Amino acid sequence: MLDLEIAVNRPQRWDVPFGSDMRDEDVDRLLQVEPFRSMDADRFPAALPLRGILQNDTRITDHPDGSIVVREGDYGHSAFLVLRGRVNVVLEGLDPETLGRPPKASQGLFRSLAKMWRNPSLPEVRKHPVAENKLAVSRDQTGDLANTRVFLQDVPRILMGTRSVSLHSGEIFGELAALTRTPRTATVLADGDALLLEIRWQGLRDLMRRTDALRHHIERLYRENSLRVHLRETPLLTQLPAEQLEAVAAETVFETYGNFEWQANSEADGEQSPTSAIVNEPLIAEEGLPSAGLILVRAGFARMSQRHGHGHKTFAYLGKGQMFGTAEAIESYRSGNTAALTTSLRALGYVDVLRIPQSVLDKHVFPHVPDNLLETLHDKRAVYCTHHHCDLPHEKIGGQPGSVDTALLEFLVESRFINGQQAMAIDLDRCTRCDDCVRACAATHDNNPRFLRHGQRHGSYQVAHACMHCVDPVCMIGCPTGAIGRDMATGTVRINDQTCIGCSTCANSCPYDNIRMVEIRDSRGAILVDDATHQPILKATKCDLCVDHSGGPACQRACPHDALVRLDLGNLGKLSQWVNR
C-alpha cells in the first residue's frame, strides 16, 4: 500500500485565481484606466503577462456605504485601487470598539480531541486529490473582509472628532501593509457605494517591478496620508502642535537601505566572522561623523554598534518606530555646535528610514518638547530599550541584573532571531530530550511534527527549527499563489494547503530553515506524483502555533520540565524574565 503512486497534474500559480469571477471584459476595462493604461505590456515576460496578473491576481469588489474595507491593526495581503466612488481613510481617533473585530476562533477541547482521534495512521494524508485544488480558496485562514462584511451605522457621527482623508477614483491604499507584511495603520470605510479593485500583493509586487509610475504614486500617497500618523506615534513628536508637525512632515526625507529579499544572502553572511558581517552591512549612519539629525526606523531592523578594539560591539537593535541619533541631535541643539555620532547604525537586511534634518528639529521640534523629556533622551550613559514590544522601558539592555546579557543580545542579532515573535526557545539544562514536545506536535498535525528539536545554541539555550512567525516573514515574499500569509486577526503565519503548489519557494526563502516540504498521500496511502515528471507532489508545512486548538501550542503544553517556551525574542523584557527565572 505504501508503494502506491497516483499521477496528477502539478499545481500552478494561477490554478486558483484571486478573483474567481474576473472575466475577460473586466480585464479589458481595467486596461483602459490608470495606472494600467500607461503600463507597457511588452515589459512583462510571457510567463507573467500584464493581462494575466490582472486576470488572476486581482478581483473587483463592491462595498456598500458604511462597510469596513480594512481595519486598523489587521494584517493585510493586498492593496486597493478605487475604481468608482470614494472611501474614507480614518487615520486616528476612531473608537476601536466600533470595528466589529470578531473574537478569536478556536476548535475547543472536544473538537481538538475528536480531530486527534480521527487522525489517519499514515502521515500527511489529504482528503482530496491535488487536482481538486481548483476549489475556492478557504477564507477562514485569512479573515477576508471582502466576503465577511462589517457595517457601521451613522458613519458621519462616528467620524466626528477623527482625522480622516477621502480617496477618490484612481487612488490606491493598503499597499504599505501588503508589501511590508505589517498590520494596517488605518481603518478604511466606504463613503457611499464604492467599487474597488483588490490587488493581491504578489501581483502588486510584479506590477511595481515594471513601472516606476506606480512606485512614485504609492510614495506620494504615503507622504500625503500616512506619514503624519507615523511621526505622531514617535515619542519625541507625540505632543507636537499640528502646525509644527506639518512642517516636519514636509521636510522629512525617505531613505531605503539593504535588500528587500535580504534572506537570499543570509546563508553567505552566516559564514563570515561577526566583525566582517557588521562591516559589510549597509551603513545608515557612521560613528564619529557629524550628526545630521534624527533617524526613524519605518520598517525592518537596524543594528546599533560601537567600535570596540579591532571590531564592533552591538549595543542594541532598532525596529519599526524607534529613533537613532536623538542624544546627539539634542546636544547639537543645546550647544549650537554639531555633535559627532557616538554609535553607528547599519541595516540588518532591508530597512526603510525617515530622516528629519537637524535644522528642522531645531526650529520645529525641540522648542516644543518639555525639558524633562529632552533631558531623558539626552542621557547617553545608557542604551535604552524603547522597542514597542519591550517590557523594559528605560532600562539598560546589558550589564545589570535582570537584563539581557550582551553576548546573548549579540547572538540574537547575528542570527537575526530578533525577527521572531513566537520562537521556540529551549533551556537545555532543563530539557531531558524526552521528545514529548515532538510527539504532541505530530499528534496535532497529520502525524508529522511541524518542527525539529535542533537549532542554533548560545550557552545552555537553543532556538529550535520551528516557525517563529516573524515580524518580517520573508517566506511570504516569493510565494506565487499567496498560499502562505498572515492570519488577519492574529498575525500568525499560516499555509493554505489548498493553494500551495509545492514550489518550495517559501522553504528556500526562510533564512531559519523552519519550513519543510513533505510528500503527501491520498486516503489509501498512495503517494501523489506529478503526471509529467513522475516526481512526488510536495506541500509546504510549518508550525501554525496550533491556532485552531484550545490551549495554545501543543509542544509547550506537553513539556514536562518547563524547558520549552514560545517567545518573542524581540521583547527583551520577556526574554529577560525567562532567562533569569
Steps between C-alpha positions, in 0.01 A plus 500: 500500500776744587665450159193611304534811285231710333592736216330843506567840343742714699329810641582833336506860628166602352308175547298687763463863386459774760168600346310201366243731332750705295392494135685602185279808468593601857869487407429699183342777708790503746746547216317823411554663842810631675753383599454193277431705185851650519674167554692350211384141465819417308705555819334198658639150426291249312473282811370795704299723265326818614165359396567181694581696817175696473304184422640290784649729767216751529130500573228763478298550819192712566489667841167652617489825695643466853668164444850449639752427224803454727542537876784657689713230665401221262767338285445557131622323189357730236471859381190674366442728202185713506319441169180686580370697796715593798621371834592665829839415653470553875851580618433556870224550756271205414365301795641145466175350633318612187709286266312174547808284541379145573635304797779255430357171382616171646399141450446444869613203706254239371547590134876488548478154657265383226747614234777303670281188513423534129863543400601252228768246584724621215670840489384794285178351368278739302128442469489627143738436212717791395296541182213630714703806595289696253241534776455848642769620738421434864421834663508393863880535503505857374202665662407645160289811544399486135275205585417583862364855501497718809284815485503811716178685572486880498846542346497886514454489877771236542746706297442814707821584687712266287766595248423351163565555131288411199637300209333513161514316170856411397653508850663204675504401866619206710818449300749560783353233729480258208859550385661511845279226652406725793167589667271754337564849636153640429136398465339557160122539458292517184351850464196421293507200270860439391638270234855389582767294331681284755853406391664200661845603620680257269339676205572842650868408534518384138329819378736723700804324361408613150363850545660791686179701480321263737787515750506881493122512535513280810778706662303820441191352662704390802637849548154651467300252707714294738823686576342725764360199685845339506657821628231549764566151640865596567540594871698814422226631270188381683408839649623712212250768385329421170665790317846385605425139408400614150832679465689188612306279257578735210877477563525128588721301263426138397798262483535127436796274583574135434312246295123436517578129454777503761466128573670419168839595649440385856675163459814662358490764773485227763837362382676831569657601828283734711740790433491446122120461505454833679737688268321364194156611621367812322599807700220740589697724739865472603661550839725807516332690217297816568140443601264605221173467689264228617444160336171312544477133403190460284534127423757226553784471754823691550806426715637766735869435565820666623866442419657265752868407464547373145131430452154623586277438799122483459318724746145450383280439201232740384168402348197676358420826679834540677735799483875534444721801564270663755767584759736649243220704342402643840864576583539683169186703574609594852863584423456656159782279371456184295561193716672185373316169498614266777362184334442367150174378349498223239222325311420142596353394168248746360431823690280801423588812698372855532764767554408833663773763439661676798379841382140376509547359850651827625215710360187287524558222757734566792350836599167322557632198696491514885843541661464184709442289186796660327716425802394135500563456128836679526637254757768308306621302800258219425365325193125511537262229398216698342374226272120503491493128592750531787395485865817667628446871427798716593708204620847413382506216251814348645713518809243499782331220693173401340603628158601320180865398488695682227632173355145365476389819328789465252390142430140603437603787271764302306254219436216747446285316751377843611265456203315221681175582679425138598839326500541164669763552770627198694690500830739209443578478872138402561433307178534122545459423126184300572343631174154538654485833316567331165239230557239756605563700183475189281173397664358844421625531142440209262741267682797714394658743750522856373839571656841347570641496853833625370636845432760762582626517858628768731631353822222286646230653278385378161273653237334200335407465132137603541321781320548822698210692337741782427454872513631494142396160358711490185362154423197683359701708250525253214187287549338512155147415616479676835459161669718614791378807681405655829176431679327839482403511868788323678798557271583129507680394180303212348502290184181441305539138394247538218699767317853378580652376172809343659748728324726516813546877465400566860721221634798629302431859607475433873844593638441283807416170318167483680280388208502140383383354171321166544365232270123463524268201471140433422267328747622155385863586571607544138766765441387766253748559215516746211344352187771659281820438697389215728661685792309516831263791552622700799324733740652760733445440872595703805394582851167683519506544881210253520281800426188287453544315828416607851782554746764635262806322354494127578881485523514745789207340682656153469843588646512336847803699618408856402800503268322625187330833439361688201650845536529835323879533482460866415335558837804540721288530811330163450830342396668635813223361721534155344882491510517626860207302641 
